[in-house]
C-alpha cells in the first residue's frame, strides 16, 4: 500500500468548525456521505474546474491516511 497524502479543498468558513470541534468534517460530507479528497497532482485542476469565480479563497487541507478515523454513529 502506498502511503500518499491526500488533499481536500475547503472554504475558510468551513475551517472555523474544525478549530471549534477538533474534527474535520466538511459541509460536503453531509450531502454526499464522503469527503472529496485528491492526490497532489490533481488539486490544481479540481480547484480550477470545481470552484467558480465567486470563490476567492480556498484552504488546502492535508490529510494523512493513517490519521483517518471512522465517524461514530449517534444512537
mmJSON file of the N, C-alpha and C atoms, coordinates in Angstrom:
{"data_MODEL":{"atom_site":{
"group_PDB":["ATOM","ATOM","ATOM","ATOM","ATOM","ATOM","ATOM","ATOM","ATOM","ATOM","ATOM","ATOM","ATOM","ATOM","ATOM","ATOM","ATOM","ATOM","ATOM","ATOM","ATOM","ATOM","ATOM","ATOM","ATOM","ATOM","ATOM","ATOM","ATOM","ATOM","ATOM","ATOM","ATOM","ATOM","ATOM","ATOM","ATOM","ATOM","ATOM","ATOM","ATOM","ATOM","ATOM","ATOM","ATOM","ATOM","ATOM","ATOM","ATOM","ATOM","ATOM","ATOM","ATOM","ATOM","ATOM","ATOM","ATOM","ATOM","ATOM","ATOM","ATOM","ATOM","ATOM","ATOM","ATOM","ATOM","ATOM","ATOM","ATOM","ATOM","ATOM","ATOM","ATOM","ATOM","ATOM","ATOM","ATOM","ATOM","ATOM","ATOM","ATOM","ATOM","ATOM","ATOM","ATOM","ATOM","ATOM","ATOM","ATOM","ATOM","ATOM","ATOM","ATOM","ATOM","ATOM","ATOM","ATOM","ATOM","ATOM","ATOM","ATOM","ATOM","ATOM","ATOM","ATOM","ATOM","ATOM","ATOM","ATOM","ATOM","ATOM","ATOM","ATOM","ATOM","ATOM","ATOM","ATOM","ATOM","ATOM","ATOM","ATOM","ATOM","ATOM","ATOM","ATOM","ATOM","ATOM","ATOM","ATOM","ATOM","ATOM","ATOM","ATOM","ATOM","ATOM","ATOM","ATOM","ATOM","ATOM","ATOM","ATOM","ATOM","ATOM","ATOM","ATOM","ATOM","ATOM","ATOM","ATOM","ATOM","ATOM","ATOM","ATOM","ATOM","ATOM","ATOM","ATOM","ATOM","ATOM","ATOM","ATOM","ATOM","ATOM","ATOM","ATOM","ATOM","ATOM","ATOM","ATOM","ATOM","ATOM","ATOM","ATOM","ATOM","ATOM","ATOM","ATOM","ATOM","ATOM","ATOM","ATOM","ATOM","ATOM","ATOM","ATOM","ATOM","ATOM","ATOM","ATOM","ATOM","ATOM","ATOM","ATOM","ATOM","ATOM","ATOM","ATOM","ATOM","ATOM","ATOM","ATOM","ATOM","ATOM","ATOM","ATOM","ATOM","ATOM","ATOM","ATOM","ATOM","ATOM","ATOM","ATOM","ATOM","ATOM","ATOM","ATOM","ATOM","ATOM","ATOM","ATOM","ATOM","ATOM","ATOM","ATOM"],
"id":[1,2,3,4,5,6,7,8,9,10,11,12,13,14,15,16,17,18,19,20,21,22,23,24,25,26,27,28,29,30,31,32,33,34,35,36,37,38,39,40,41,42,43,44,45,46,47,48,49,50,51,52,53,54,55,56,57,58,59,60,61,62,63,64,65,66,67,68,69,70,71,72,73,74,75,76,77,78,79,80,81,82,83,84,85,86,87,88,89,90,91,92,93,94,95,96,97,98,99,100,101,102,103,104,105,106,107,108,109,110,111,112,113,114,115,116,117,118,119,120,121,122,123,124,125,126,127,128,129,130,131,132,133,134,135,136,137,138,139,140,141,142,143,144,145,146,147,148,149,150,151,152,153,154,155,156,157,158,159,160,161,162,163,164,165,166,167,168,169,170,171,172,173,174,175,176,177,178,179,180,181,182,183,184,185,186,187,188,189,190,191,192,193,194,195,196,197,198,199,200,201,202,203,204,205,206,207,208,209,210,211,212,213,214,215,216,217,218,219,220,221,222,223,224,225],
"type_symbol":["N","C","C","N","C","C","N","C","C","N","C","C","N","C","C","N","C","C","N","C","C","N","C","C","N","C","C","N","C","C","N","C","C","N","C","C","N","C","C","N","C","C","N","C","C","N","C","C","N","C","C","N","C","C","N","C","C","N","C","C","N","C","C","N","C","C","N","C","C","N","C","C","N","C","C","N","C","C","N","C","C","N","C","C","N","C","C","N","C","C","N","C","C","N","C","C","N","C","C","N","C","C","N","C","C","N","C","C","N","C","C","N","C","C","N","C","C","N","C","C","N","C","C","N","C","C","N","C","C","N","C","C","N","C","C","N","C","C","N","C","C","N","C","C","N","C","C","N","C","C","N","C","C","N","C","C","N","C","C","N","C","C","N","C","C","N","C","C","N","C","C","N","C","C","N","C","C","N","C","C","N","C","C","N","C","C","N","C","C","N","C","C","N","C","C","N","C","C","N","C","C","N","C","C","N","C","C","N","C","C","N","C","C","N","C","C","N","C","C","N","C","C","N","C","C"],
"label_atom_id":["N","CA","C","N","CA","C","N","CA","C","N","CA","C","N","CA","C","N","CA","C","N","CA","C","N","CA","C","N","CA","C","N","CA","C","N","CA","C","N","CA","C","N","CA","C","N","CA","C","N","CA","C","N","CA","C","N","CA","C","N","CA","C","N","CA","C","N","CA","C","N","CA","C","N","CA","C","N","CA","C","N","CA","C","N","CA","C","N","CA","C","N","CA","C","N","CA","C","N","CA","C","N","CA","C","N","CA","C","N","CA","C","N","CA","C","N","CA","C","N","CA","C","N","CA","C","N","CA","C","N","CA","C","N","CA","C","N","CA","C","N","CA","C","N","CA","C","N","CA","C","N","CA","C","N","CA","C","N","CA","C","N","CA","C","N","CA","C","N","CA","C","N","CA","C","N","CA","C","N","CA","C","N","CA","C","N","CA","C","N","CA","C","N","CA","C","N","CA","C","N","CA","C","N","CA","C","N","CA","C","N","CA","C","N","CA","C","N","CA","C","N","CA","C","N","CA","C","N","CA","C","N","CA","C","N","CA","C","N","CA","C","N","CA","C","N","CA","C","N","CA","C","N","CA","C","N","CA","C","N","CA","C"],
"label_alt_id":[null,null,null,null,null,null,null,null,null,null,null,null,null,null,null,null,null,null,null,null,null,null,null,null,null,null,null,null,null,null,null,null,null,null,null,null,null,null,null,null,null,null,null,null,null,null,null,null,null,null,null,null,null,null,null,null,null,null,null,null,null,null,null,null,null,null,null,null,null,null,null,null,null,null,null,null,null,null,null,null,null,null,null,null,null,null,null,null,null,null,null,null,null,null,null,null,null,null,null,null,null,null,null,null,null,null,null,null,null,null,null,null,null,null,null,null,null,null,null,null,null,null,null,null,null,null,null,null,null,null,null,null,null,null,null,null,null,null,null,null,null,null,null,null,null,null,null,null,null,null,null,null,null,null,null,null,null,null,null,null,null,null,null,null,null,null,null,null,null,null,null,null,null,null,null,null,null,null,null,null,null,null,null,null,null,null,null,null,null,null,null,null,null,null,null,null,null,null,null,null,null,null,null,null,null,null,null,null,null,null,null,null,null,null,null,null,null,null,null,null,null,null,null,null,null],
"label_comp_id":["UNK","UNK","UNK","UNK","UNK","UNK","UNK","UNK","UNK","UNK","UNK","UNK","UNK","UNK","UNK","UNK","UNK","UNK","UNK","UNK","UNK","UNK","UNK","UNK","UNK","UNK","UNK","UNK","UNK","UNK","UNK","UNK","UNK","UNK","UNK","UNK","UNK","UNK","UNK","UNK","UNK","UNK","UNK","UNK","UNK","UNK","UNK","UNK","UNK","UNK","UNK","UNK","UNK","UNK","UNK","UNK","UNK","UNK","UNK","UNK","UNK","UNK","UNK","UNK","UNK","UNK","UNK","UNK","UNK","UNK","UNK","UNK","UNK","UNK","UNK","UNK","UNK","UNK","UNK","UNK","UNK","UNK","UNK","UNK","UNK","UNK","UNK","UNK","UNK","UNK","UNK","UNK","UNK","UNK","UNK","UNK","UNK","UNK","UNK","UNK","UNK","UNK","UNK","UNK","UNK","UNK","UNK","UNK","UNK","UNK","UNK","UNK","UNK","UNK","UNK","UNK","UNK","UNK","UNK","UNK","UNK","UNK","UNK","UNK","UNK","UNK","UNK","UNK","UNK","UNK","UNK","UNK","UNK","UNK","UNK","UNK","UNK","UNK","UNK","UNK","UNK","UNK","UNK","UNK","UNK","UNK","UNK","UNK","UNK","UNK","UNK","UNK","UNK","UNK","UNK","UNK","UNK","UNK","UNK","UNK","UNK","UNK","UNK","UNK","UNK","UNK","UNK","UNK","UNK","UNK","UNK","UNK","UNK","UNK","UNK","UNK","UNK","UNK","UNK","UNK","UNK","UNK","UNK","UNK","UNK","UNK","UNK","UNK","UNK","UNK","UNK","UNK","UNK","UNK","UNK","UNK","UNK","UNK","UNK","UNK","UNK","UNK","UNK","UNK","UNK","UNK","UNK","UNK","UNK","UNK","UNK","UNK","UNK","UNK","UNK","UNK","UNK","UNK","UNK","UNK","UNK","UNK","UNK","UNK","UNK"],
"label_asym_id":["A","A","A","A","A","A","A","A","A","A","A","A","A","A","A","A","A","A","A","A","A","A","A","A","A","A","A","A","A","A","A","A","A","A","A","A","A","A","A","A","A","A","A","A","A","A","A","A","A","A","A","A","A","A","A","A","A","A","A","A","A","A","A","A","A","A","A","A","A","A","A","A","A","A","A","A","A","A","A","A","A","A","A","A","A","A","A","A","A","A","A","A","A","A","A","A","A","A","A","A","A","A","A","A","A","A","A","A","A","A","A","A","A","A","A","A","A","A","A","A","A","A","A","A","A","A","A","A","A","A","A","A","A","A","A","A","A","A","A","A","A","A","A","A","A","A","A","A","A","A","A","A","A","A","A","A","A","A","A","A","A","A","A","A","A","A","A","A","A","A","A","A","A","A","A","A","A","A","A","A","A","A","A","A","A","A","A","A","A","A","A","A","A","A","A","A","A","A","A","A","A","A","A","A","A","A","A","A","A","A","A","A","A","A","A","A","A","A","A","A","A","A","A","A","A"],
"label_entity_id":["1","1","1","1","1","1","1","1","1","1","1","1","1","1","1","1","1","1","1","1","1","1","1","1","1","1","1","1","1","1","1","1","1","1","1","1","1","1","1","1","1","1","1","1","1","1","1","1","1","1","1","1","1","1","1","1","1","1","1","1","1","1","1","1","1","1","1","1","1","1","1","1","1","1","1","1","1","1","1","1","1","1","1","1","1","1","1","1","1","1","1","1","1","1","1","1","1","1","1","1","1","1","1","1","1","1","1","1","1","1","1","1","1","1","1","1","1","1","1","1","1","1","1","1","1","1","1","1","1","1","1","1","1","1","1","1","1","1","1","1","1","1","1","1","1","1","1","1","1","1","1","1","1","1","1","1","1","1","1","1","1","1","1","1","1","1","1","1","1","1","1","1","1","1","1","1","1","1","1","1","1","1","1","1","1","1","1","1","1","1","1","1","1","1","1","1","1","1","1","1","1","1","1","1","1","1","1","1","1","1","1","1","1","1","1","1","1","1","1","1","1","1","1","1","1"],
"label_seq_id":[1,1,1,2,2,2,3,3,3,4,4,4,5,5,5,6,6,6,7,7,7,8,8,8,9,9,9,10,10,10,11,11,11,12,12,12,13,13,13,14,14,14,15,15,15,16,16,16,17,17,17,18,18,18,19,19,19,20,20,20,21,21,21,22,22,22,23,23,23,24,24,24,25,25,25,26,26,26,27,27,27,28,28,28,29,29,29,30,30,30,31,31,31,32,32,32,33,33,33,34,34,34,35,35,35,36,36,36,37,37,37,38,38,38,39,39,39,40,40,40,41,41,41,42,42,42,43,43,43,44,44,44,45,45,45,46,46,46,47,47,47,48,48,48,49,49,49,50,50,50,51,51,51,52,52,52,53,53,53,54,54,54,55,55,55,56,56,56,57,57,57,58,58,58,59,59,59,60,60,60,61,61,61,62,62,62,63,63,63,64,64,64,65,65,65,66,66,66,67,67,67,68,68,68,69,69,69,70,70,70,71,71,71,72,72,72,73,73,73,74,74,74,75,75,75],
"pdbx_PDB_ins_code":[null,null,null,null,null,null,null,null,null,null,null,null,null,null,null,null,null,null,null,null,null,null,null,null,null,null,null,null,null,null,null,null,null,null,null,null,null,null,null,null,null,null,null,null,null,null,null,null,null,null,null,null,null,null,null,null,null,null,null,null,null,null,null,null,null,null,null,null,null,null,null,null,null,null,null,null,null,null,null,null,null,null,null,null,null,null,null,null,null,null,null,null,null,null,null,null,null,null,null,null,null,null,null,null,null,null,null,null,null,null,null,null,null,null,null,null,null,null,null,null,null,null,null,null,null,null,null,null,null,null,null,null,null,null,null,null,null,null,null,null,null,null,null,null,null,null,null,null,null,null,null,null,null,null,null,null,null,null,null,null,null,null,null,null,null,null,null,null,null,null,null,null,null,null,null,null,null,null,null,null,null,null,null,null,null,null,null,null,null,null,null,null,null,null,null,null,null,null,null,null,null,null,null,null,null,null,null,null,null,null,null,null,null,null,null,null,null,null,null,null,null,null,null,null,null],
"Cartn_x":[0.841,0.0,0.879,0.613,1.368,0.798,1.652,1.237,1.249,0.526,0.46,-0.427,-0.167,-1.055,-2.208,-3.329,-4.491,-4.763,-5.46,-5.742,-7.222,-7.722,-9.119,-9.155,-10.001,-10.163,-11.416,-11.271,-12.434,-12.37,-13.521,-13.575,-13.237,-12.681,-12.23,-13.3,-14.563,-15.612,-15.767,-15.534,-15.632,-14.539,-13.396,-12.28,-12.589,-13.459,-13.806,-14.396,-15.227,-15.818,-14.76,-13.737,-12.648,-11.932,-11.656,-10.941,-11.804,-13.124,-14.018,-14.264,-14.398,-14.747,-13.557,-12.504,-11.354,-11.522,-12.639,-12.915,-13.015,-12.491,-12.577,-13.687,-14.838,-15.981,-16.524,-16.095,-16.529,-18.032,-18.584,-20.009,-20.437,-19.588,-19.939,-20.182,-19.655,-19.851,-21.328,-22.025,-23.444,-24.278,-23.85,-24.579,-24.276,-23.018,-22.617,-22.266,-21.96,-21.579,-20.108,-19.325,-17.886,-17.165,-15.878,-15.049,-14.336,-14.465,-13.771,-12.295,-11.456,-10.016,-9.324,-8.163,-7.431,-5.956,-5.312,-3.856,-3.241,-1.987,-1.336,-1.366,-1.23,-1.193,-2.572,-3.644,-4.999,-5.569,-4.967,-5.54,-5.764,-4.796,-4.928,-6.065,-6.151,-7.217,-8.586,-8.732,-10.008,-10.378,-9.429,-9.704,-10.162,-9.548,-9.876,-11.167,-11.596,-12.818,-14.032,-13.817,-14.927,-15.4,-14.479,-14.831,-14.983,-16.026,-16.348,-15.513,-15.698,-15.0,-15.426,-16.591,-17.073,-16.227,-15.588,-14.744,-13.363,-13.036,-11.771,-10.667,-11.055,-10.046,-10.407,-9.439,-9.605,-8.468,-8.751,-7.716,-7.442,-6.198,-5.789,-5.475,-6.305,-6.13,-5.37,-4.313,-3.523,-4.073,-4.382,-4.962,-3.981,-3.574,-2.7,-3.591,-3.527,-4.434,-4.319,-3.206,-3.042,-3.778,-4.245,-4.936,-6.444,-6.941,-8.376,-9.085,-10.174,-10.964,-12.399,-13.019,-14.418,-15.282,-16.261,-17.154,-18.139,-18.28,-19.193,-20.62,-21.523,-22.943,-23.531,-24.402,-25.11,-26.272,-26.453,-27.568,-28.716],
"Cartn_y":[-1.183,0.0,1.236,2.13,3.365,4.36,5.098,5.988,7.443,7.759,9.13,9.966,11.255,12.185,12.512,12.837,13.273,14.717,15.387,16.805,17.071,18.051,18.447,19.968,20.493,21.935,22.369,23.366,23.882,25.401,25.995,27.446,27.801,28.982,29.36,29.248,29.543,29.441,28.02,27.035,25.638,25.282,25.942,25.646,26.081,27.081,27.561,26.444,25.583,24.495,23.473,23.312,22.388,22.885,24.164,24.704,24.685,24.706,24.676,23.26,22.297,20.931,19.984,20.303,19.406,18.297,18.303,17.287,17.93,17.244,17.733,16.985,17.626,17.056,18.177,18.235,19.318,19.279,20.421,20.518,19.469,19.171,18.212,16.812,16.503,15.174,14.915,15.93,15.781,15.538,16.101,15.959,14.632,14.241,13.07,11.844,12.046,10.928,10.573,11.37,11.142,12.475,12.448,13.641,13.546,14.568,14.606,14.874,13.897,14.017,13.844,14.456,14.435,14.176,13.608,13.472,14.808,15.001,16.299,16.764,15.845,16.263,16.607,16.381,16.702,17.975,18.487,19.592,20.841,21.244,22.47,22.355,21.22,21.015,21.057,20.391,20.378,21.783,22.506,23.868,24.757,24.622,25.484,25.087,23.851,23.416,23.334,23.088,22.905,24.213,25.065,26.302,27.436,28.208,29.28,30.525,31.516,32.788,33.492,33.116,33.728,33.318,32.167,31.692,32.315,33.214,33.927,33.322,32.522,31.966,30.523,29.644,28.244,27.84,26.91,26.324,24.924,24.544,23.207,22.424,21.438,20.623,19.363,19.07,17.864,16.771,15.62,14.517,13.348,12.958,11.796,10.566,9.619,8.461,7.633,7.712,6.955,7.583,8.823,9.501,9.561,8.975,8.993,8.042,8.535,7.72,7.659,6.528,6.357,7.15,7.87,8.652,7.711,7.88,7.036,7.529,6.588,6.932,7.295,8.308,8.681,7.723,7.324,6.397,7.112],
"Cartn_z":[0.0,0.0,0.0,-0.898,-0.952,0.053,0.714,1.788,1.353,0.296,-0.173,0.733,0.728,1.412,0.476,1.054,0.293,0.641,-0.261,-0.073,-0.259,0.461,0.363,0.279,-0.58,-0.723,0.033,0.89,1.604,1.637,1.88,2.03,3.474,3.71,5.057,6.143,5.815,6.833,7.35,6.499,6.921,7.919,7.824,8.722,10.149,10.309,11.65,12.504,11.906,12.68,13.092,12.289,12.639,13.887,13.944,15.097,16.357,16.182,17.343,17.843,16.924,17.321,17.381,16.634,16.568,15.553,14.831,13.814,12.447,11.458,10.09,9.366,9.273,8.552,7.666,6.41,5.534,5.252,4.845,4.537,3.52,2.562,1.514,2.07,3.25,3.846,4.134,4.64,4.938,3.692,2.58,1.324,0.632,0.612,-0.169,0.672,1.946,2.802,2.736,2.019,1.956,1.77,1.984,1.821,0.478,-0.331,-1.619,-1.369,-1.672,-1.492,-2.833,-2.944,-4.209,-3.944,-4.929,-4.874,-5.266,-4.921,-5.128,-6.578,-7.521,-8.926,-9.489,-8.715,-9.169,-8.552,-7.501,-6.731,-7.59,-8.353,-9.14,-10.167,-10.834,-11.82,-11.159,-10.031,-9.317,-8.863,-8.317,-7.852,-8.999,-10.146,-11.281,-11.988,-11.838,-12.527,-11.607,-10.333,-9.4,-8.779,-8.445,-7.755,-8.762,-8.576,-9.519,-9.235,-10.078,-9.891,-8.603,-8.06,-6.821,-5.615,-5.678,-4.591,-4.753,-3.836,-3.954,-3.097,-2.119,-1.225,-0.875,-0.954,-0.575,0.344,1.207,2.04,1.543,1.537,1.133,2.407,2.688,3.893,3.51,4.238,4.016,4.926,4.322,5.078,5.068,6.248,6.412,6.546,5.611,5.66,6.936,7.631,8.865,10.047,9.883,10.976,10.781,9.706,9.427,10.392,10.965,11.876,11.381,11.588,11.219,12.188,11.629,12.451,13.139,14.451,15.212,15.027,14.844,14.697,16.047,16.024,17.243,17.435,18.667,18.958,19.596],
"occupancy":[1.0,1.0,1.0,1.0,1.0,1.0,1.0,1.0,1.0,1.0,1.0,1.0,1.0,1.0,1.0,1.0,1.0,1.0,1.0,1.0,1.0,1.0,1.0,1.0,1.0,1.0,1.0,1.0,1.0,1.0,1.0,1.0,1.0,1.0,1.0,1.0,1.0,1.0,1.0,1.0,1.0,1.0,1.0,1.0,1.0,1.0,1.0,1.0,1.0,1.0,1.0,1.0,1.0,1.0,1.0,1.0,1.0,1.0,1.0,1.0,1.0,1.0,1.0,1.0,1.0,1.0,1.0,1.0,1.0,1.0,1.0,1.0,1.0,1.0,1.0,1.0,1.0,1.0,1.0,1.0,1.0,1.0,1.0,1.0,1.0,1.0,1.0,1.0,1.0,1.0,1.0,1.0,1.0,1.0,1.0,1.0,1.0,1.0,1.0,1.0,1.0,1.0,1.0,1.0,1.0,1.0,1.0,1.0,1.0,1.0,1.0,1.0,1.0,1.0,1.0,1.0,1.0,1.0,1.0,1.0,1.0,1.0,1.0,1.0,1.0,1.0,1.0,1.0,1.0,1.0,1.0,1.0,1.0,1.0,1.0,1.0,1.0,1.0,1.0,1.0,1.0,1.0,1.0,1.0,1.0,1.0,1.0,1.0,1.0,1.0,1.0,1.0,1.0,1.0,1.0,1.0,1.0,1.0,1.0,1.0,1.0,1.0,1.0,1.0,1.0,1.0,1.0,1.0,1.0,1.0,1.0,1.0,1.0,1.0,1.0,1.0,1.0,1.0,1.0,1.0,1.0,1.0,1.0,1.0,1.0,1.0,1.0,1.0,1.0,1.0,1.0,1.0,1.0,1.0,1.0,1.0,1.0,1.0,1.0,1.0,1.0,1.0,1.0,1.0,1.0,1.0,1.0,1.0,1.0,1.0,1.0,1.0,1.0,1.0,1.0,1.0,1.0,1.0,1.0,1.0,1.0,1.0,1.0,1.0,1.0],
"B_iso_or_equiv":[0.0,0.0,0.0,0.0,0.0,0.0,0.0,0.0,0.0,0.0,0.0,0.0,0.0,0.0,0.0,0.0,0.0,0.0,0.0,0.0,0.0,0.0,0.0,0.0,0.0,0.0,0.0,0.0,0.0,0.0,0.0,0.0,0.0,0.0,0.0,0.0,0.0,0.0,0.0,0.0,0.0,0.0,0.0,0.0,0.0,0.0,0.0,0.0,0.0,0.0,0.0,0.0,0.0,0.0,0.0,0.0,0.0,0.0,0.0,0.0,0.0,0.0,0.0,0.0,0.0,0.0,0.0,0.0,0.0,0.0,0.0,0.0,0.0,0.0,0.0,0.0,0.0,0.0,0.0,0.0,0.0,0.0,0.0,0.0,0.0,0.0,0.0,0.0,0.0,0.0,0.0,0.0,0.0,0.0,0.0,0.0,0.0,0.0,0.0,0.0,0.0,0.0,0.0,0.0,0.0,0.0,0.0,0.0,0.0,0.0,0.0,0.0,0.0,0.0,0.0,0.0,0.0,0.0,0.0,0.0,0.0,0.0,0.0,0.0,0.0,0.0,0.0,0.0,0.0,0.0,0.0,0.0,0.0,0.0,0.0,0.0,0.0,0.0,0.0,0.0,0.0,0.0,0.0,0.0,0.0,0.0,0.0,0.0,0.0,0.0,0.0,0.0,0.0,0.0,0.0,0.0,0.0,0.0,0.0,0.0,0.0,0.0,0.0,0.0,0.0,0.0,0.0,0.0,0.0,0.0,0.0,0.0,0.0,0.0,0.0,0.0,0.0,0.0,0.0,0.0,0.0,0.0,0.0,0.0,0.0,0.0,0.0,0.0,0.0,0.0,0.0,0.0,0.0,0.0,0.0,0.0,0.0,0.0,0.0,0.0,0.0,0.0,0.0,0.0,0.0,0.0,0.0,0.0,0.0,0.0,0.0,0.0,0.0,0.0,0.0,0.0,0.0,0.0,0.0,0.0,0.0,0.0,0.0,0.0,0.0],
"pdbx_formal_charge":[null,null,null,null,null,null,null,null,null,null,null,null,null,null,null,null,null,null,null,null,null,null,null,null,null,null,null,null,null,null,null,null,null,null,null,null,null,null,null,null,null,null,null,null,null,null,null,null,null,null,null,null,null,null,null,null,null,null,null,null,null,null,null,null,null,null,null,null,null,null,null,null,null,null,null,null,null,null,null,null,null,null,null,null,null,null,null,null,null,null,null,null,null,null,null,null,null,null,null,null,null,null,null,null,null,null,null,null,null,null,null,null,null,null,null,null,null,null,null,null,null,null,null,null,null,null,null,null,null,null,null,null,null,null,null,null,null,null,null,null,null,null,null,null,null,null,null,null,null,null,null,null,null,null,null,null,null,null,null,null,null,null,null,null,null,null,null,null,null,null,null,null,null,null,null,null,null,null,null,null,null,null,null,null,null,null,null,null,null,null,null,null,null,null,null,null,null,null,null,null,null,null,null,null,null,null,null,null,null,null,null,null,null,null,null,null,null,null,null,null,null,null,null,null,null],
"auth_seq_id":[1,1,1,2,2,2,3,3,3,4,4,4,5,5,5,6,6,6,7,7,7,8,8,8,9,9,9,10,10,10,11,11,11,12,12,12,13,13,13,14,14,14,15,15,15,16,16,16,17,17,17,18,18,18,19,19,19,20,20,20,21,21,21,22,22,22,23,23,23,24,24,24,25,25,25,26,26,26,27,27,27,28,28,28,29,29,29,30,30,30,31,31,31,32,32,32,33,33,33,34,34,34,35,35,35,36,36,36,37,37,37,38,38,38,39,39,39,40,40,40,41,41,41,42,42,42,43,43,43,44,44,44,45,45,45,46,46,46,47,47,47,48,48,48,49,49,49,50,50,50,51,51,51,52,52,52,53,53,53,54,54,54,55,55,55,56,56,56,57,57,57,58,58,58,59,59,59,60,60,60,61,61,61,62,62,62,63,63,63,64,64,64,65,65,65,66,66,66,67,67,67,68,68,68,69,69,69,70,70,70,71,71,71,72,72,72,73,73,73,74,74,74,75,75,75],
"auth_comp_id":["UNK","UNK","UNK","UNK","UNK","UNK","UNK","UNK","UNK","UNK","UNK","UNK","UNK","UNK","UNK","UNK","UNK","UNK","UNK","UNK","UNK","UNK","UNK","UNK","UNK","UNK","UNK","UNK","UNK","UNK","UNK","UNK","UNK","UNK","UNK","UNK","UNK","UNK","UNK","UNK","UNK","UNK","UNK","UNK","UNK","UNK","UNK","UNK","UNK","UNK","UNK","UNK","UNK","UNK","UNK","UNK","UNK","UNK","UNK","UNK","UNK","UNK","UNK","UNK","UNK","UNK","UNK","UNK","UNK","UNK","UNK","UNK","UNK","UNK","UNK","UNK","UNK","UNK","UNK","UNK","UNK","UNK","UNK","UNK","UNK","UNK","UNK","UNK","UNK","UNK","UNK","UNK","UNK","UNK","UNK","UNK","UNK","UNK","UNK","UNK","UNK","UNK","UNK","UNK","UNK","UNK","UNK","UNK","UNK","UNK","UNK","UNK","UNK","UNK","UNK","UNK","UNK","UNK","UNK","UNK","UNK","UNK","UNK","UNK","UNK","UNK","UNK","UNK","UNK","UNK","UNK","UNK","UNK","UNK","UNK","UNK","UNK","UNK","UNK","UNK","UNK","UNK","UNK","UNK","UNK","UNK","UNK","UNK","UNK","UNK","UNK","UNK","UNK","UNK","UNK","UNK","UNK","UNK","UNK","UNK","UNK","UNK","UNK","UNK","UNK","UNK","UNK","UNK","UNK","UNK","UNK","UNK","UNK","UNK","UNK","UNK","UNK","UNK","UNK","UNK","UNK","UNK","UNK","UNK","UNK","UNK","UNK","UNK","UNK","UNK","UNK","UNK","UNK","UNK","UNK","UNK","UNK","UNK","UNK","UNK","UNK","UNK","UNK","UNK","UNK","UNK","UNK","UNK","UNK","UNK","UNK","UNK","UNK","UNK","UNK","UNK","UNK","UNK","UNK","UNK","UNK","UNK","UNK","UNK","UNK"],
"auth_asym_id":["A","A","A","A","A","A","A","A","A","A","A","A","A","A","A","A","A","A","A","A","A","A","A","A","A","A","A","A","A","A","A","A","A","A","A","A","A","A","A","A","A","A","A","A","A","A","A","A","A","A","A","A","A","A","A","A","A","A","A","A","A","A","A","A","A","A","A","A","A","A","A","A","A","A","A","A","A","A","A","A","A","A","A","A","A","A","A","A","A","A","A","A","A","A","A","A","A","A","A","A","A","A","A","A","A","A","A","A","A","A","A","A","A","A","A","A","A","A","A","A","A","A","A","A","A","A","A","A","A","A","A","A","A","A","A","A","A","A","A","A","A","A","A","A","A","A","A","A","A","A","A","A","A","A","A","A","A","A","A","A","A","A","A","A","A","A","A","A","A","A","A","A","A","A","A","A","A","A","A","A","A","A","A","A","A","A","A","A","A","A","A","A","A","A","A","A","A","A","A","A","A","A","A","A","A","A","A","A","A","A","A","A","A","A","A","A","A","A","A","A","A","A","A","A","A"],
"auth_atom_id":["N","CA","C","N","CA","C","N","CA","C","N","CA","C","N","CA","C","N","CA","C","N","CA","C","N","CA","C","N","CA","C","N","CA","C","N","CA","C","N","CA","C","N","CA","C","N","CA","C","N","CA","C","N","CA","C","N","CA","C","N","CA","C","N","CA","C","N","CA","C","N","CA","C","N","CA","C","N","CA","C","N","CA","C","N","CA","C","N","CA","C","N","CA","C","N","CA","C","N","CA","C","N","CA","C","N","CA","C","N","CA","C","N","CA","C","N","CA","C","N","CA","C","N","CA","C","N","CA","C","N","CA","C","N","CA","C","N","CA","C","N","CA","C","N","CA","C","N","CA","C","N","CA","C","N","CA","C","N","CA","C","N","CA","C","N","CA","C","N","CA","C","N","CA","C","N","CA","C","N","CA","C","N","CA","C","N","CA","C","N","CA","C","N","CA","C","N","CA","C","N","CA","C","N","CA","C","N","CA","C","N","CA","C","N","CA","C","N","CA","C","N","CA","C","N","CA","C","N","CA","C","N","CA","C","N","CA","C","N","CA","C","N","CA","C","N","CA","C","N","CA","C","N","CA","C","N","CA","C","N","CA","C"],
"pdbx_PDB_model_num":[1,1,1,1,1,1,1,1,1,1,1,1,1,1,1,1,1,1,1,1,1,1,1,1,1,1,1,1,1,1,1,1,1,1,1,1,1,1,1,1,1,1,1,1,1,1,1,1,1,1,1,1,1,1,1,1,1,1,1,1,1,1,1,1,1,1,1,1,1,1,1,1,1,1,1,1,1,1,1,1,1,1,1,1,1,1,1,1,1,1,1,1,1,1,1,1,1,1,1,1,1,1,1,1,1,1,1,1,1,1,1,1,1,1,1,1,1,1,1,1,1,1,1,1,1,1,1,1,1,1,1,1,1,1,1,1,1,1,1,1,1,1,1,1,1,1,1,1,1,1,1,1,1,1,1,1,1,1,1,1,1,1,1,1,1,1,1,1,1,1,1,1,1,1,1,1,1,1,1,1,1,1,1,1,1,1,1,1,1,1,1,1,1,1,1,1,1,1,1,1,1,1,1,1,1,1,1,1,1,1,1,1,1,1,1,1,1,1,1,1,1,1,1,1,1]
}}}
